[in-house]
Amino acid sequence: MILVINLNASVDKRYEMEKLDKGEIMRATTVENTPGGKGIHVANVATILDEECIVTGFLGGKTGEFIEEKLKDYGIKSDFVKIKGDTRECLAIITNDLIQTEILEPGPIIDNNERVNFIEKFNKLSESANIIVISGSVPQNIETGFYRELIEIANKKNKKVLLDTSGILLVNGVKGKPYFVKPNRDEIEALTGRKIECTNDAINEIRYFHNEGIEFVVISLGEEGSIVGFNNKIYKVTVPKVNAINPVGSGDSYVAGVAIGLARNYNINDVLKLAKDDVMVMHPGPMNRGLEIAPDVAYSDQSVIQEQVRNGVAVRMAVLYLTIIGGDGSELAY
C-alpha cells in the first residue's frame, strides 16, 4: 500500500476571466472548486491506476469537509486528523491570455495535541504501507524539521520514503535520508547554491544526494525531461514534445508513477517507463482547447477524446429515449 502525506491540503478555487486589473471589480466567467495539494494529486493518480493508496494529513472546517466529500466522490481513501482551524483555500486566476496568477494561503495553525495525534496516526497507517510519499508544504506551527522526523520513523520500519518538497523542508528532510527525492533546477540552486546548466551538472548533484545517503534521485528539468540516478547508474528520461498549457500536477504525477512502480516491485527501467508515450489520452467533452488541454495532445494518435464524445452523445440519447418512453432497454436491440 502507498501512504501519502499531505499536511497542508487546500480547496483550490480556479477562476477564469477575460483579464485581471488591479483596483477594479473583475467578474469571473467560470469558477471551479477542487481538492488541492501535492499529496492529493499523487493519491488521485495512484487511485486512477488501481493501486491501493490512502492519504492523510490535517483537515478542518467547512473546507476540510468539502475535501473529504470530494475525495469520497473520486474514490480516494483518506484518514485525516481533524483540527480546530480551517483548511486553507488557494486561488488560481486564469485570464484569456492563458496567464495564471496564484494566491496561496499559509494554512491553519496546528496545536501540539493535533501534532501528537498526527504522529500517532502516521505510526498506525505506516505499519501497513510499503511506500510512503511525503509531499508539499506544512501548515503553520509545524516545524521545518517535521518531515525529517517522519522519515526517520519510517526508516526504522524499513519503509521506502519518497520526499517531494522544497526550501528548508527539503534541506532538513534530506538529513533524514529518504529513499527518493525529486528536486528541480530552482530547488537545487536554493539548496546548494549551484546552478544546473548541463547534464553533467545534474549528474554531479545526483552524486551529492547519493553521498547524503539517498538511493533514488531525480533531477527534474521541465520540458527537457529528467536525469535519474539509481544504483550507481544514470538514466535520461525524455518526455513527448507537447504544447504545455499548464504544468500544474505534472511533477506530482511523476512521483505517483515512481511510487506505483516501487509498490509493484518493478525494476528501475519499468518504473521510469510508467509515463510511456503510448498512453491513452482521455478528457470529458466538450473540452476547452488551449486552456484545459493542449490541441496537439487532444488530437494526437494516443487521443480517444473524439470517440468518447461521439459515444457519449449516443448513450445520452439512449438514456433520454428510455426515460421518456419508460422502456426497459429491449427496444434498443433493433
N, C-alpha and C positions, 0 to 999 in steps of 0.2 A: 504494500500500500504506500501511496505517496501522501505525506503530511505537508501541507502548505501553510506557512506562517505569514499572515497579512495583518500586522498590528495596527496599521493606520488606514483602514478601509475608508471609502468615501462614496457618497452619492454623486456621480458625475452628471452635471447638468450641461447639456450641449445646446447652444443657441445658434441658429443660422439667421443671418440678417444681411441686408444689402451692403451696409457699410457701418463703420464704428467711428463716431466723432465724440471727442471728449467734451463734456459740458452740455451735451444735447440729449434730448429724450429719444431713445432708439427703440424701435419695435422689432421683435423677432418674428420671422416668418415660420420658423419651426422650433419646437422645444422638445428635447428628449432627455429622460432621466434613466440612468442605468447604474448598476453596482460597479464601483471602480476600485482600483488598487492593483498593483503589480501581481500580488499573490492570487487575487481573484481571477485575473486574466489567465494565470498559469493553471489554476484549478478548472477553469472553463475549458481550456484546450484538452487537458487530461480527461475530463468527463466526456467530451465530444469523441475522443479516441478510445472510449470504453476502458480506461484504466481506473482502477479503484483509487479514490482520492478523497481527502477531507481537508477543509480549510478552517483555520482557527485564527483568533486574534481578539480584539476588543470591539464591542458594538454597544451603542446606547441611544436612547431617544427614539423619536419617530423615524429619523434617518436610518438608524440601526434596524428598526423593524422593517422598513422598506427593503433594505438589503437582504435580510433573511427571507422575506417573502419571494423576492425575485430569484434568489439562489434556489429556492424550492421549485419555482417555475422552470428553471433551467436544468433541474435535476442534479445540482451540485450539492454534495453533502457538506454540512458545516456544523461546527460546535464552538461557538464564540463565548467568551467571558462577557457577561453583562456588566455595564458600568453606569455610573450616575450621570456622566456627561453625555452630550450628543455627538454621535459620529459626524465627522466633517462633511461639508459639501465643497466640491471643486467645480469651477466653471470653465467651459471651453466655448469661446465665441468665434464662429467661423463666418467670414464675410464672403461676398461674391467673388472676390479676387483670390479665394482659397487660402487666405492668410488666417492662421489660427492664433488667438490670444487666450492664454490660460491664466486663471486666478486660483491658486491653491491655498486652502485654509491649513493652519498648522496641525489641527486635530485636537481632540479633547484632552483634558488634564486627567492623568491616571493617578489614583491614590495608591498607597502602599498595599492595602488589602486587595485591591484589584490586581496589582502586580503579583502578589503572592498567589492569588487564585489562578493567574495565568500560568505561573511556573508549575503549579500542581496539575493543571490540565495538560500542559506540554509534556510533563513526565508520563502521564497516563496515556495520551494519544501516541507518543513516540514509541511506546512498547510494541505496538502492532505495525509500525511503519518500518520499511527498509530504506526509503528515500525521504529526506526532509528538505524542503525548499523554503528558504527564508528570503523574502523579497520586500523591497521598498523602504519607506521611511518609518519612523516611530512617532507616536503621539507625544504630547507634552508630558514632562516629568518622568519620562523613561530615559535612563542614562545612555550615553553613547556607547558604553561597553556591554549593553544588554545582549546584542547578537552574539558577542564573544561568549558570554555566559551560556546561552542556549547551545552554541556549537560545542562547547566543552562538555555539557551534559550529554549531548547526542554522541559525541566521540567515545565517551565512557561506555555507551551502549553499543558501540560498533555500528552506528548508523552513518550513512553517507549524506553529508550536508552540502547542499547547493546554495551558495550565497550570492544574491543579486541585489546589491545596494550601491551606495556611492558616498563620497565625502568621508567624514570622520567615522561613520558607521562601518564603511569598508576598511578604513585604516585599522580600527580596533578589531573588526571581525576577522581579518586576515590573521591576527595574532592567535585566534582560537583554532587555526588550522582546519578550515572547512575542506571538503573533498574537491569542491569546484568553485571557481569564480569566473565572472564574465565582465570585466571592465571594458569600457570603450576608450577611444583616444583621449577624450577630455578627462575622464576619470583617472587614467594612467598619469597624465600630466599633473593633476591635482594631488595624486598620491605620491609620486616620485619626483616631480619637478622636471621630468624628461619628456620630450615630445616624440611621437611616433611619426616618422616621415617616410619610412620604407619598411619592407618586410623584415629585414634584419633587425630593425629597431624593435619590432613586435616580438621577434624571437628572443631578443635579449631580455625583454620584460617578462616573457614566459619563464625564462631561466631564473629571474628574480623571484617570481612566485614559487617555482619549484624549490628554490633554496629556502623559502619560508615554510616548506612542508606541505604545499598544496599540490595534489597529484594531477588534477584536470583543470587546465587553464585555457580560456577562450579570450582572445583579444578581438573585440568587435570593431570592424572597420566600416560600418554602414553599408553603402551600396557596393563597396569592394568586397564584401563578404566578411570572413574572419580567419584568423590564424589560430590554430589549436595546438596545444602541447599536451601530450599524454604518453606516459610510459616511455619516456626518452625519445619520442618521435614527434615530428612536426607535421601538421596537416594544414592544407589550404582549402577552405570551404568557400565555394563560389555560389552566388545566387542568380536566378534568372533576371535578365535585364527587363525592368518594367518602369513605367512612368509612375513613380511613387507619389501619391497624393497626400497620404497621412501615414507616417511610420509608427504611430502610437500602437503599442501592444506587440510589435514585431519581435522585440527583444524578449518579451515575456513568453511568446510562442516558442522561441528558440530554447529558452530554459525549460519549458514544458516538454519539448521534444527530447532534450537530453535526459530529463527526469524519467520520462516514459521508457526510453531506451535502456537506461540503467535498471529500472524496475523490472524490465523484461529480460534482463541479462544479455542484451545484445552486445556484440563486440563493438569496438570503437568505430569501425567503418560504418556499421549499420546504424549506430547512434547518430552519426553525423549525416546520414542519408535520410533521416526521418522526414526532413523537409525536401523531398525529392522533386525533380522538375516535371514529373508526370502526375502530380497531384491533381485531383478533380476540383475545379473551381465552381462553387455554387453560391447563389445570392437570391434573396426573395425579390420578386418583381412587384411593382416597377422599381428599377434601380436608378439612382441619381448619378449618372456617369460623370466622372471628373471630380466628384466630391466623396461619394461613398466607395467608389471602386474605379480604378483606372480603366479607360476604354480598352487598352491593349491587353489587359487581364480579362476583362469581361468578354472579349471576342477572341480570346486565344484558343488554341487547339484543345486545351485542357478544360475549357469552359463548357458547362451544360446548362447555363442560365436560360438560354432561349428555349431549350426543351422543357425546363422547369415551368417557365411562364406559359408555354403552349399547353402543356399537360394540366397546369393549374386552372386554366380557363375551362377546359373540358370537364374537370372534376367539379368546379363550382357550378357550372351549368347543370350537371347531372344532379347535384345536391338540390339546387333550386327547383328543378323539374320534379324531383321526388317530394320535396316539401309542399309544392303546390297541389300535386295530384294525390299525395298521401300513399304512394305506392311502396312496394317492398323491395324494389330494385330489379325484379324479374323482367320488367318492361325494357330494361336497358340491354338485355341479352340479344335483342334482334338486330 
